[in-house]
C-alpha cells in the first residue's frame, strides 16, 4: 500500500546489496579470531618474562609436527585484522561519502593500503 509516497508492508521497495548479514558474521568471526590470538599472545608474553630476542622469535617460529604454526597463526590473525578493517572502513565510506567518484577513490586507496600491508607483513613474517 502506497501512502504519501511511502512504501509499507509487503509492497515496500527493497533495495541494497543484501550483504549486511554476511558482513556482520565476518566482522564477529574476525573479532573472535583477533581476541583469541591476543589472549594467547598476552599469556605467552607474561609467561616468558623477561622477554628476550630468542623468546620473541620463538613465538613466531614454533612448529607443531612439520607445520610452522607460529607463522600460520600470526598470518591468519593479520588477515582477520585486514578483513575486519576493510568492512569497517568500507562502511564508513558508504555512510559518509556521498560523491561516488570520491567514494570509489577511497575504496581503491583502502584496498591498496590493506593489501600492501598484508604483503609487507607476510614478507617480514616468513623471512624469520
Beta strands, then each sheet from edge to edge (+ up, - down):
strand 1: 2-3
strand 2: 6-7
sheet 1: 1+ 2-
end
